[in-house]
Amino acid sequence: MTENWPVAILGQLEFYWDFHLRPRLEGLTDDEYFWEPVDGCWSLRPGPDGSLRMEQEYPAPEPPPFTTIAWRMTHISRDIFGIRARALFGPHEGLDDADMFDQRLWPEPLPATAADAVATLERAYTHWHDAVAALTPAQFAAPSAPKQANTPPTPSAPSSSTSTARPWPTEQRSPSSGTSTATST
């Protein structure tokens, strides 16, 4: 049996968005968005220039810190949907060398309120969804590397689910320093 990747991937994406993620964000307050249930949470914090920065380290410590809703929403909207969509589908004017981990693809400020975070996530989801929906069957079958950054060339379909689990070593790169460490995920 041949899998209809566009239908399967979009069906899974839409199901989780429509029934699991998006409804849970309804009425999210700023206090909930930044709530830190334990000490040492990673969140969004003002950087030296006053703009919000997402706390992270490369490689991540073991065990990784607990994260706030603000951190998780930014990770999904910017890192999972936003940067990947821009790397694989555009726009990325002047950044043709950018891969799906290149934070130059997301120059916008990080959301400082729950309402802005929900709106940012909706825009990023829509960009990813619509770009995947517009792929032809041939484009789904075509390799998506090198935009997948140091992963073996694979058909676009499996990566379109945004899964980060890989059975082979990958390279984690620090966007700020450009340093990298080989890891196995």
C-alpha positions as CSV (number, residue, x, y, z in Angstrom):
1,M,0.0,0.0,0.0
2,T,1.3,3.4,-0.9
3,E,1.0,6.1,1.7
4,N,-0.6,9.4,0.7
5,W,1.9,11.5,2.5
6,P,0.3,14.9,2.0
7,V,-3.0,13.7,3.4
8,A,-1.4,11.7,6.3
9,I,0.9,14.5,7.4
10,L,-1.7,17.3,7.1
11,G,-4.3,15.2,8.8
12,Q,-2.0,14.5,11.8
13,L,-0.9,18.1,11.9
14,E,-4.5,19.5,11.8
15,F,-5.8,17.0,14.3
16,Y,-3.2,17.9,16.9
17,W,-3.6,21.6,16.2
18,D,-7.4,21.6,16.2
19,F,-8.0,19.2,19.1
20,H,-5.0,19.3,21.3
21,L,-2.8,22.4,21.1
22,R,-4.9,25.4,20.0
23,P,-7.9,24.8,22.3
24,R,-5.7,24.7,25.3
25,L,-4.3,28.2,24.6
26,E,-7.7,29.8,24.7
27,G,-7.8,32.4,27.4
28,L,-4.1,32.1,28.3
29,T,-3.1,34.9,30.6
30,D,0.3,36.7,30.8
31,D,0.7,35.3,34.3
32,E,0.2,31.8,33.0
33,Y,2.5,32.4,30.0
34,F,5.4,33.4,32.3
35,W,4.6,31.2,35.3
36,E,7.6,29.4,36.7
37,P,6.4,26.4,38.8
38,V,9.9,25.5,40.0
39,D,13.1,27.4,40.5
40,G,15.5,27.4,37.6
41,C,13.0,27.3,34.8
42,W,14.0,28.3,31.3
43,S,11.9,31.1,30.0
44,L,12.0,34.3,27.9
45,R,14.1,36.9,29.6
46,P,15.3,40.4,28.7
47,G,18.8,40.4,27.1
48,P,21.4,43.1,27.4
49,D,19.5,45.2,24.8
50,G,16.2,44.8,26.6
51,S,14.6,42.5,24.0
52,L,13.4,39.1,25.1
53,R,15.7,36.2,24.6
54,M,14.9,32.5,24.9
55,E,17.1,30.8,27.5
56,Q,19.0,27.8,26.2
57,E,22.4,26.2,26.2
58,Y,24.2,24.1,23.6
59,P,24.4,21.3,24.4
60,A,21.5,21.3,26.8
61,P,22.3,20.2,30.3
62,E,21.2,16.8,31.6
63,P,18.6,16.8,32.8
64,P,17.2,19.7,30.8
65,P,15.6,22.5,32.9
66,F,11.8,22.7,33.2
67,T,10.5,25.3,30.8
68,T,7.7,27.9,31.0
69,I,4.8,28.1,28.6
70,A,6.5,31.1,27.1
71,W,9.6,29.1,26.4
72,R,7.6,26.2,24.9
73,M,5.4,28.3,22.7
74,T,8.4,30.2,21.4
75,H,10.2,26.9,20.7
76,I,7.2,25.6,18.7
77,S,6.3,28.9,16.9
78,R,9.9,30.1,16.2
79,D,12.1,27.0,16.2
80,I,9.7,24.2,15.0
81,F,7.3,25.9,12.6
82,G,8.8,29.3,11.9
83,I,12.5,28.8,11.2
84,R,11.9,25.4,9.5
85,A,9.2,26.8,7.3
86,R,11.3,29.7,6.2
87,A,14.3,27.5,5.6
88,L,12.4,25.0,3.5
89,F,9.7,27.1,1.9
90,G,10.8,30.8,2.2
91,P,10.8,33.6,2.5
92,H,14.6,33.8,3.1
93,E,15.9,36.6,0.9
94,G,19.6,36.9,1.2
95,L,19.8,33.8,3.5
96,D,20.0,31.1,0.9
97,D,22.7,29.3,2.9
98,A,20.4,29.1,6.0
99,D,19.3,25.7,7.2
100,M,16.3,24.8,9.5
101,F,18.2,25.7,12.6
102,D,19.5,29.1,11.5
103,Q,18.0,31.8,13.8
104,R,18.8,34.5,11.3
105,L,15.5,33.3,9.7
106,W,13.6,34.7,12.7
107,P,14.6,38.3,13.2
108,E,11.3,39.3,14.8
109,P,11.1,40.1,18.5
110,L,9.9,37.3,20.8
111,P,6.3,37.7,22.1
112,A,6.1,39.5,25.4
113,T,2.4,38.7,26.1
114,A,0.3,35.6,25.9
115,A,-1.9,37.1,23.3
116,D,1.1,38.0,21.1
117,A,2.5,34.5,21.6
118,V,-0.8,32.9,20.5
119,A,-0.9,35.1,17.4
120,T,2.7,34.3,16.6
121,L,2.1,30.6,17.0
122,E,-1.0,30.8,14.7
123,R,1.0,32.6,12.0
124,A,3.9,30.2,12.2
125,Y,1.5,27.2,12.1
126,T,-0.4,28.6,9.1
127,H,2.9,29.2,7.2
128,W,4.0,25.6,7.9
129,H,0.6,24.1,7.2
130,D,0.0,26.0,4.0
131,A,3.5,25.4,2.6
132,V,3.2,21.6,3.3
133,A,-0.3,21.6,1.8
134,A,1.0,23.3,-1.4
135,L,3.7,20.6,-2.0
136,T,3.1,18.4,-5.0
137,P,3.6,14.6,-4.7
138,A,7.0,15.0,-6.5
139,Q,8.1,17.7,-4.0
140,F,7.0,15.5,-1.1
141,A,9.2,12.7,-2.5
142,A,12.2,15.0,-3.2
143,P,15.1,15.2,-0.7
144,S,14.8,18.2,1.6
145,A,18.5,18.3,2.7
146,P,20.7,20.4,2.8
147,K,18.2,22.6,4.5
148,Q,17.8,19.9,7.2
149,A,21.3,20.7,8.4
150,N,23.7,17.8,8.8
151,T,21.1,15.1,8.5
152,P,21.1,12.5,5.7
153,P,19.1,13.4,2.6
154,T,15.6,12.1,3.1
155,P,12.3,12.5,1.4
156,S,10.4,15.6,2.6
157,A,7.4,13.6,3.8
158,P,8.8,12.2,7.1
159,S,10.4,15.5,8.1
160,S,7.2,17.4,7.4
161,S,5.7,16.0,10.6
162,T,8.4,18.1,12.4
163,S,9.7,15.1,14.2
164,T,13.1,15.6,15.7
165,A,13.9,12.0,16.6
166,R,16.7,10.7,14.4
167,P,18.4,7.3,14.6
168,W,21.7,8.8,13.4
169,P,24.1,11.3,14.9
170,T,23.2,14.9,14.2
171,E,25.0,18.1,15.0
172,Q,23.7,20.7,17.4
173,R,24.8,24.2,16.7
174,S,24.7,27.2,18.9
175,P,23.1,30.0,16.9
176,S,25.0,32.7,18.8
177,S,28.5,31.2,18.7
178,G,28.4,28.9,15.7
179,T,30.0,26.2,17.7
180,S,28.7,22.6,17.3
181,T,28.8,19.3,19.1
182,A,27.9,16.0,17.6
183,T,25.1,14.3,19.4
184,S,22.9,11.3,18.9
185,T,19.2,11.9,19.3
